[in-house]
Amino acid sequence: MIRLIHFLQHHAFLAALTVVAMTVCPAAVPADFSYSYGHPSTPLDDGYIVSTSNASLYSEGNVRTWTPDFGGTTFANTTPGEVIYHFNFDGPSTDMSLWMSMPTFHWSYSQGHNFLFGSTDGLSWEPLAEVQPPSFGGANNLGAVNVPGSLLGSTDLWLRVLLYSYGPSAPSGGVWTNTSQLSRFDVSSPGTVFSLNVSTVPEPGVATLLLGLGLSLTVRRRR
């Protein structure tokens, strides 16, 4: 009789665990992350740009973009503008596609040179891309970024952009540093200037923990 009571109590407990798991945790689905924007102020408003240094939003006619506040006469003596993004995912990333607008220009007053770095902790940075200065009167841009496997498997992605503008007028700032840009956007012809798509694996939830607890109790009970 006592063994029968224990048996019923045990299975009632497992049934309760099942109900809790079904109530608290819906069926697991891929926790994919997707983010894109046009106007360069959008990620700042959304909280994805977490830090800036020597960089500001700049307007020139219909164009809105990030540029350095001040540059230098040469690349060696230039303090770059810096913009840092941080993205957090629901589970570890398994695949990632990234597209960014980071144009450089070359005029008599200055030229631009841009760099992109990635990180999973915001401390150790890995070089991802470089947009070199174009020939005089020309322009270069970034576009698709090859994201290495070393940045996968984490719930975090940090991106660090360095904007160098240098030439005889760049130290004066303003229009003279518009040869180095991030997220160049034309309000008269809006489009996407940044796109991030991430495939992830959901982290173990309450349901998994409860199921594990139930199986553990079953094994211990049988012993």
C-alpha positions as CSV (number, residue, x, y, z in Angstrom):
1,M,0.0,0.0,0.0
2,I,2.8,2.4,0.9
3,R,4.6,1.6,-2.3
4,L,1.4,2.4,-4.3
5,I,1.1,5.7,-2.5
6,H,4.7,6.6,-3.3
7,F,4.1,5.6,-6.9
8,L,1.1,7.8,-7.3
9,Q,2.8,10.7,-5.6
10,H,5.8,10.4,-7.8
11,H,3.8,10.4,-11.0
12,A,1.6,13.2,-9.8
13,F,4.8,15.3,-9.3
14,L,6.0,14.5,-12.8
15,A,2.6,15.4,-14.2
16,A,2.8,18.7,-12.4
17,L,6.3,19.3,-13.9
18,T,4.9,18.7,-17.3
19,V,2.1,21.2,-16.8
20,V,4.5,23.8,-15.6
21,A,6.8,23.3,-18.5
22,M,4.0,23.5,-21.0
23,T,2.7,26.7,-19.3
24,V,5.9,28.6,-18.8
25,C,7.8,27.5,-22.0
26,P,6.3,27.3,-25.4
27,A,7.7,24.9,-28.0
28,A,11.3,25.8,-28.8
29,V,11.8,27.6,-32.2
30,P,14.9,29.1,-33.8
31,A,15.6,32.5,-32.2
32,D,16.7,34.4,-35.3
33,F,17.7,38.0,-35.2
34,S,17.3,40.5,-38.0
35,Y,18.0,44.3,-38.0
36,S,18.4,46.9,-40.7
37,Y,18.1,50.6,-41.0
38,G,18.2,53.5,-43.5
39,H,18.6,56.8,-41.6
40,P,21.9,56.8,-39.6
41,S,20.2,58.0,-36.4
42,T,18.1,54.9,-36.2
43,P,20.5,52.6,-34.4
44,L,21.4,55.3,-32.0
45,D,17.7,55.8,-31.1
46,D,17.2,52.0,-30.9
47,G,20.1,51.6,-28.5
48,Y,22.4,49.5,-30.8
49,I,25.0,52.3,-31.1
50,V,26.4,52.2,-27.6
51,S,29.4,54.5,-27.9
52,T,30.8,57.3,-30.1
53,S,34.0,59.3,-30.0
54,N,35.1,62.1,-32.3
55,A,32.1,61.3,-34.5
56,S,28.7,62.9,-35.1
57,L,25.7,62.8,-37.5
58,Y,26.4,65.1,-40.4
59,S,23.9,66.7,-42.9
60,E,24.8,67.9,-46.4
61,G,21.9,68.6,-48.7
62,N,19.8,65.4,-48.8
63,V,22.6,63.3,-47.3
64,R,22.7,62.1,-43.7
65,T,25.7,60.2,-42.4
66,W,28.3,59.7,-39.6
67,T,31.6,61.5,-40.1
68,P,34.6,62.3,-37.9
69,D,34.3,65.6,-36.0
70,F,38.0,66.4,-36.6
71,G,40.7,64.8,-38.7
72,G,44.5,65.3,-39.2
73,T,46.8,66.4,-41.9
74,T,48.2,62.9,-42.4
75,F,46.9,59.4,-41.6
76,A,49.6,59.0,-38.9
77,N,48.5,62.1,-36.9
78,T,44.7,61.5,-37.3
79,T,42.5,60.6,-34.4
80,P,39.7,58.6,-36.0
81,G,36.1,59.0,-35.4
82,E,34.7,55.9,-33.5
83,V,31.3,54.3,-33.6
84,I,30.6,51.1,-31.6
85,Y,27.5,48.9,-32.0
86,H,26.4,46.1,-29.7
87,F,23.8,43.4,-30.6
88,N,22.5,40.8,-28.2
89,F,20.8,37.5,-29.4
90,D,18.5,35.1,-27.6
91,G,20.9,32.2,-28.3
92,P,24.4,31.4,-29.6
93,S,24.9,32.5,-33.2
94,T,25.4,29.8,-35.9
95,D,25.5,31.9,-39.0
96,M,25.6,35.6,-39.8
97,S,25.3,38.0,-42.8
98,L,26.4,41.6,-42.5
99,W,26.1,44.5,-45.0
100,M,27.3,48.1,-44.3
101,S,27.7,51.4,-46.1
102,M,31.1,52.9,-45.2
103,P,32.1,55.1,-48.1
104,T,35.4,56.9,-48.5
105,F,36.1,59.9,-50.8
106,H,39.2,61.8,-52.0
107,W,39.1,65.5,-52.6
108,S,41.7,68.3,-52.4
109,Y,40.9,69.1,-48.8
110,S,41.0,65.5,-47.4
111,Q,40.6,61.8,-48.1
112,G,38.9,59.0,-46.1
113,H,40.1,55.6,-44.8
114,N,37.7,53.4,-42.9
115,F,38.1,50.2,-40.8
116,L,35.7,47.7,-39.3
117,F,36.4,45.4,-36.3
118,G,34.3,42.7,-34.6
119,S,34.2,41.2,-31.2
120,T,32.1,38.9,-29.0
121,D,33.0,40.7,-25.7
122,G,33.6,44.4,-26.7
123,L,37.2,44.1,-25.5
124,S,39.2,41.9,-27.9
125,W,38.7,43.2,-31.5
126,E,39.2,41.3,-34.7
127,P,39.7,43.1,-38.1
128,L,36.8,42.5,-40.5
129,A,37.2,45.0,-43.3
130,E,39.0,48.0,-44.6
131,V,37.8,50.7,-47.0
132,Q,40.9,52.4,-48.5
133,P,41.1,55.9,-49.9
134,P,40.1,56.0,-53.6
135,S,41.9,57.8,-56.3
136,F,41.4,61.5,-56.5
137,G,37.7,62.4,-57.2
138,G,36.6,58.8,-56.7
139,A,34.7,56.8,-54.0
140,N,35.0,53.4,-52.4
141,N,32.4,51.6,-50.3
142,L,32.2,48.5,-48.1
143,G,29.0,46.5,-48.8
144,A,28.9,42.8,-47.7
145,V,31.2,41.8,-44.9
146,N,32.7,38.3,-44.5
147,V,32.0,37.4,-40.8
148,P,34.6,34.8,-39.6
149,G,33.7,31.8,-37.6
150,S,35.5,33.2,-34.6
151,L,32.6,35.6,-34.1
152,L,30.0,32.8,-34.1
153,G,28.8,30.8,-31.1
154,S,28.2,33.8,-28.9
155,T,25.0,35.6,-27.9
156,D,26.8,39.0,-28.5
157,L,28.2,40.8,-31.5
158,W,30.1,44.1,-31.2
159,L,31.1,46.2,-34.2
160,R,33.7,48.9,-34.0
161,V,34.0,51.4,-36.9
162,L,37.0,53.8,-37.2
163,L,36.7,56.7,-39.5
164,Y,39.9,58.5,-40.6
165,S,39.7,61.7,-42.6
166,Y,43.0,63.5,-43.3
167,G,44.3,66.2,-45.5
168,P,45.2,69.9,-45.4
169,S,41.7,71.0,-44.2
170,A,40.6,68.0,-42.2
171,P,41.9,69.3,-38.8
172,S,39.3,72.1,-39.2
173,G,36.5,69.5,-39.1
174,G,33.0,69.9,-40.5
175,V,32.6,69.6,-44.2
176,W,36.4,68.9,-44.5
177,T,36.0,65.5,-42.8
178,N,33.1,64.3,-45.0
179,T,35.5,62.1,-47.0
180,S,35.1,59.4,-44.3
181,Q,31.5,58.3,-43.8
182,L,29.4,55.6,-42.1
183,S,25.8,54.8,-43.0
184,R,25.5,57.3,-45.9
185,F,21.7,57.9,-46.4
186,D,19.9,60.0,-49.0
187,V,16.6,61.2,-47.7
188,S,15.4,61.9,-51.2
189,S,16.0,58.3,-52.2
190,P,15.8,56.2,-49.0
191,G,17.3,52.8,-48.9
192,T,19.0,50.4,-46.5
193,V,22.5,51.3,-45.4
194,F,22.9,48.5,-42.7
195,S,21.7,45.0,-42.5
196,L,22.5,42.2,-40.0
197,N,20.9,38.8,-40.1
198,V,21.8,36.1,-37.6
199,S,20.8,32.5,-37.2
200,T,20.9,31.3,-33.6
201,V,20.3,28.3,-31.5
202,P,17.9,28.8,-28.5
203,E,19.6,28.4,-25.2
204,P,18.2,25.8,-22.8
205,G,15.0,27.1,-21.1
206,V,12.9,26.2,-18.1
207,A,11.3,23.3,-20.0
208,T,14.6,21.6,-20.6
209,L,15.6,22.0,-17.0
210,L,12.2,20.6,-15.7
211,L,12.4,17.7,-18.1
212,G,15.9,17.0,-16.9
213,L,14.8,17.2,-13.3
214,G,11.9,14.8,-14.1
215,L,14.1,12.3,-15.8
216,S,16.6,12.5,-12.9
217,L,13.8,11.8,-10.4
218,T,12.6,8.9,-12.4
219,V,16.1,7.3,-12.5
220,R,16.6,7.9,-8.8
221,R,13.1,6.4,-8.0
222,R,13.8,3.3,-10.0
223,R,17.1,2.8,-8.2
